């Protein structure tokens, strides 16, 4: 039983510091005085819901946030790159050599 408790304590001591090192979101204030949340991955958003909704509406107006344009393939659920249909690097077929 002592060995089991010792093993559990050792396991906790080894795993807890890994969770403590994860970066946490920071709350900051802009020069204009708006409260924002800074995410560890570089993204940010307003704390105020009205300002966040207005910023989201402006962000959707940019073409790079509207998905793949017509005449391209790819973009699985909004992720990935948009590839033109005649892209010779992407549409090159099998490289196995059997069909060459």
C-alpha positions as CSV (number, residue, x, y, z in Angstrom):
1,X,0.0,0.0,0.0
2,X,2.9,2.3,0.8
3,X,4.4,1.6,-2.6
4,X,1.1,2.5,-4.3
5,X,0.8,5.8,-2.4
6,X,4.5,6.6,-3.2
7,X,3.8,5.8,-6.9
8,X,0.7,8.1,-7.0
9,X,2.6,10.9,-5.3
10,X,5.5,10.6,-7.7
11,X,3.1,10.5,-10.7
12,X,1.4,13.7,-9.5
13,X,4.7,15.4,-8.9
14,X,5.8,14.7,-12.4
15,X,2.6,15.6,-14.2
16,X,1.4,18.7,-12.3
17,X,4.3,21.0,-13.4
18,X,3.5,20.2,-17.1
19,X,0.0,21.7,-16.6
20,X,1.3,24.7,-14.7
21,X,3.6,25.6,-17.6
22,X,0.7,26.0,-20.1
23,X,0.4,29.7,-21.1
24,X,-2.9,31.3,-19.9
25,X,-4.9,34.0,-21.7
26,X,-4.0,37.5,-20.6
27,X,-6.4,40.4,-20.1
28,X,-5.1,43.7,-21.4
29,X,-6.3,47.2,-22.3
30,X,-5.7,48.8,-25.6
31,X,-4.5,52.4,-26.1
32,X,-8.2,53.4,-26.7
33,X,-9.2,51.9,-23.3
34,X,-10.9,48.7,-24.6
35,X,-10.5,45.5,-22.6
36,X,-9.2,42.6,-24.7
37,X,-8.2,39.0,-24.1
38,X,-4.8,37.9,-25.5
39,X,-4.6,34.2,-26.4
40,X,-1.3,32.3,-26.2
41,X,-1.6,31.5,-30.0
42,X,-1.5,35.3,-30.9
43,X,-5.2,35.8,-31.4
44,X,-7.2,38.3,-29.4
45,X,-10.8,39.4,-28.9
46,X,-12.7,42.1,-27.2
47,X,-14.2,41.5,-23.8
48,X,-17.3,43.7,-24.6
49,X,-19.7,41.5,-26.7
50,X,-21.0,44.4,-28.8
51,X,-17.4,45.4,-29.8
52,X,-16.6,41.8,-30.5
53,X,-19.6,41.4,-32.7
54,X,-18.7,44.6,-34.6
55,X,-15.1,43.4,-35.1
56,X,-16.3,40.0,-36.3
57,X,-18.6,41.6,-38.9
58,X,-15.6,43.7,-40.2
59,X,-13.4,40.6,-40.3
60,X,-15.9,38.7,-42.4
61,X,-15.8,41.4,-45.0
62,X,-12.2,40.5,-45.9
63,X,-11.9,38.0,-48.8
64,X,-9.3,35.8,-47.0
65,X,-12.0,35.0,-44.3
66,X,-14.7,34.0,-46.8
67,X,-13.4,30.5,-47.7
68,X,-12.1,29.3,-51.0
69,X,-13.1,31.2,-54.2
70,X,-15.0,29.5,-57.0
71,X,-12.8,27.5,-59.3
72,X,-10.6,26.1,-56.5
73,X,-10.6,22.8,-54.6
74,X,-9.7,22.1,-51.0
75,X,-10.6,24.0,-47.8
76,X,-12.0,21.1,-45.7
77,X,-14.5,22.9,-43.3
78,X,-12.6,26.1,-43.6
79,X,-9.2,24.5,-42.9
80,X,-6.4,24.0,-45.4
81,X,-5.4,25.8,-48.6
82,X,-7.4,26.6,-51.7
83,X,-5.8,24.9,-54.7
84,X,-6.6,26.0,-58.3
85,X,-8.0,23.2,-60.4
86,X,-5.1,23.4,-62.9
87,X,-2.3,23.4,-60.3
88,X,0.4,21.1,-61.7
89,X,2.1,20.6,-58.4
90,X,-1.0,19.4,-56.6
91,X,-2.7,17.4,-59.4
92,X,0.3,15.4,-60.5
93,X,-1.2,11.9,-60.0
94,X,0.6,8.9,-58.5
95,X,4.4,9.1,-58.1
96,X,4.7,5.3,-57.8
97,X,6.1,4.8,-61.3
98,X,3.7,2.1,-62.3
99,X,1.6,4.3,-64.6
100,X,4.5,6.2,-66.1
